[in-house]
Amino acid sequence: MNFLREYGLKDHFKLNLETNHATLAGHTMLHEMTVALAADALGSIDANQGDELIGWDTDQFPTDLYLTTGIMQKVLEMGGFTTGGLNFDAKRRRESHEPSDLFHAHIGGMDAFARGLKAAARMREDGRIAEFVAKRYSSWDSGIGAKIEAKQVTLEDLSAYALGNGEPVIGSGRQELMENLLNEFI
């Protein structure tokens, strides 16, 4: 993103994101997608997954329904693709060397994204997760949070605010509740 910004190319290019590249950069695919969406720069997605423990780009066909659901949540959040889309930049695993393995890999990968899309659509329709997230981050809608988002404060302002208000009391993120709610849709 910074390369595109630095050289005035942001309006001419969109990003193609890949799960393995996010992993290798020390991020998650959902982090990469969130950043790209915030910059209006998501163009397409390499529809694959990898093995987080291996340490290189394995380009496996996607089978992780949590990953595909999260990806499709972001695609729905952006209103769908206007350019690009999902593309299989994936390979069969070494042990899978017969033509039928490639058939099963493609079908399974397409099914994983279809199931992810259905789960993401049900989650949006249900609204409980979105409601929780909106409530969790509601402090950004007024006061110092709104001023930060509107770029109306300096670091000195923030320092004075922090020193004048003491330690914040942060409510529970209800991670287990949210994970269990996600499981309802998958």
C-alpha positions in Angstrom: 0.0 0.0 0.0 2.7 2.4 0.9 4.6 1.7 -2.4 1.3 2.6 -4.3 0.8 5.7 -2.2 4.4 6.9 -2.5 4.4 6.7 -6.2 0.9 8.0 -6.9 -0.3 4.6 -8.1 -3.1 3.9 -5.6 -5.8 4.9 -8.0 -4.4 2.7 -10.8 -3.9 -0.6 -9.0 -5.7 -2.9 -6.6 -4.1 -5.6 -4.4 -4.3 -9.4 -4.9 -4.1 -10.9 -1.4 -2.9 -14.4 -0.6 -3.3 -16.2 2.7 0.2 -17.7 2.7 1.8 -14.3 2.0 -0.1 -12.8 5.0 1.1 -15.7 7.2 4.7 -15.2 6.0 4.4 -11.5 6.9 3.3 -12.4 10.4 -0.3 -11.3 9.8 -3.6 -13.1 9.2 -5.5 -13.0 6.0 -8.3 -11.1 7.8 -5.9 -8.5 8.9 -4.6 -8.1 5.3 -8.2 -7.8 4.0 -9.2 -5.3 6.7 -6.2 -3.1 5.8 -6.9 -3.4 2.0 -10.6 -2.7 2.5 -9.9 0.4 4.6 -7.7 1.7 1.8 -10.2 0.7 -0.9 -7.5 -1.3 -2.5 -8.7 -4.9 -2.5 -8.8 -6.3 -6.1 -8.7 -10.1 -5.8 -7.9 -13.0 -3.6 -5.8 -16.0 -4.2 -8.1 -18.7 -2.9 -5.7 -20.9 -1.0 -4.4 -21.7 2.4 -1.1 -22.9 3.8 0.4 -24.5 6.8 1.3 -22.0 9.4 4.0 -24.3 10.9 5.9 -24.9 7.7 7.2 -21.4 7.1 6.9 -21.1 3.3 4.2 -20.6 0.7 2.5 -24.0 0.2 -0.5 -22.9 -1.8 -2.8 -25.6 -0.6 -6.4 -25.8 -1.7 -8.6 -24.2 0.9 -10.5 -26.4 3.3 -10.6 -24.3 6.5 -14.2 -23.1 6.8 -13.3 -20.5 9.5 -10.8 -18.9 7.1 -13.2 -19.0 4.1 -16.1 -17.6 6.2 -13.9 -14.8 7.4 -12.8 -14.0 3.9 -16.3 -14.0 2.6 -17.4 -11.8 5.5 -15.0 -9.2 4.3 -16.1 -9.6 0.6 -19.7 -9.0 1.7 -18.6 -6.1 3.8 -17.1 -4.4 0.7 -20.3 -5.1 -1.3 -18.8 -7.9 -3.3 -16.2 -7.8 -6.0 -16.3 -5.1 -8.7 -13.0 -6.3 -10.2 -11.0 -9.4 -9.7 -12.5 -12.2 -7.6 -11.4 -15.5 -6.1 -8.7 -17.3 -8.0 -7.2 -20.7 -7.3 -3.5 -20.2 -6.9 -3.3 -23.6 -5.3 -1.6 -26.9 -5.7 -2.3 -30.4 -4.7 -0.2 -31.7 -1.8 2.8 -34.0 -2.7 1.0 -37.1 -1.6 -1.9 -36.3 -4.0 -0.5 -37.1 -7.5 -3.4 -38.6 -9.4 -5.7 -36.6 -11.7 -8.7 -37.4 -9.4 -6.9 -35.6 -6.6 -6.8 -32.4 -8.6 -10.6 -32.8 -9.2 -11.3 -33.3 -5.5 -9.0 -30.4 -4.6 -10.9 -28.0 -6.9 -14.4 -29.1 -5.8 -13.4 -29.0 -2.1 -11.9 -25.5 -2.5 -15.0 -24.2 -4.3 -17.2 -25.8 -1.7 -15.2 -24.3 1.2 -15.7 -20.8 -0.2 -19.4 -21.5 -1.0 -20.0 -22.7 2.5 -18.0 -19.7 3.8 -20.2 -17.3 1.8 -23.4 -18.9 3.1 -22.2 -18.7 6.7 -21.1 -15.1 6.3 -24.4 -14.2 4.7 -26.3 -15.8 7.6 -24.1 -13.9 10.1 -24.8 -10.6 8.4 -28.5 -11.4 8.3 -28.5 -12.4 12.0 -26.7 -9.2 13.1 -25.6 -10.3 16.5 -21.9 -10.2 15.8 -22.2 -6.8 14.0 -24.2 -5.4 16.9 -21.6 -6.6 19.4 -18.7 -5.1 17.4 -20.5 -1.8 17.0 -21.1 -1.7 20.8 -17.6 -2.8 21.5 -16.1 0.1 19.5 -18.8 2.7 20.2 -16.3 4.9 22.1 -14.9 5.9 18.6 -18.3 7.5 17.8 -17.9 10.4 20.2 -15.4 12.3 22.4 -11.7 11.6 22.0 -12.4 8.5 19.8 -14.3 10.6 17.2 -11.6 13.3 17.3 -8.9 10.7 16.7 -10.8 9.3 13.7 -11.4 12.9 12.4 -7.6 13.6 12.7 -8.3 16.5 15.0 -5.8 15.6 17.8 -2.0 15.6 18.0 0.2 13.2 19.9 0.5 15.9 22.6 -3.3 16.1 22.9 -3.5 12.3 23.3 -0.7 12.4 25.9 -2.5 15.1 27.9 -5.8 13.1 27.6 -4.2 9.9 28.8 -2.4 11.6 31.7 -5.6 13.4 32.7 -7.9 10.4 32.6 -6.0 7.5 34.2 -6.2 3.9 33.2 -9.1 3.1 31.0 -11.6 0.5 32.1 -12.1 -1.8 29.2 -15.0 -4.2 29.0 -14.6 -7.8 28.2 -14.2 -8.7 24.5 -16.3 -11.8 25.1 -14.0 -13.9 22.9 -15.5 -17.2 23.9 -19.0 -15.9 23.3 -18.0 -14.6 19.9 -16.2 -17.9 19.0 -19.2 -19.9 20.0 -21.5 -17.6 18.0 -19.3 -18.0 15.0 -19.6 -21.8 15.4 -23.4 -21.5 15.2 -23.0 -20.4 11.6 -20.3 -22.8 10.5 
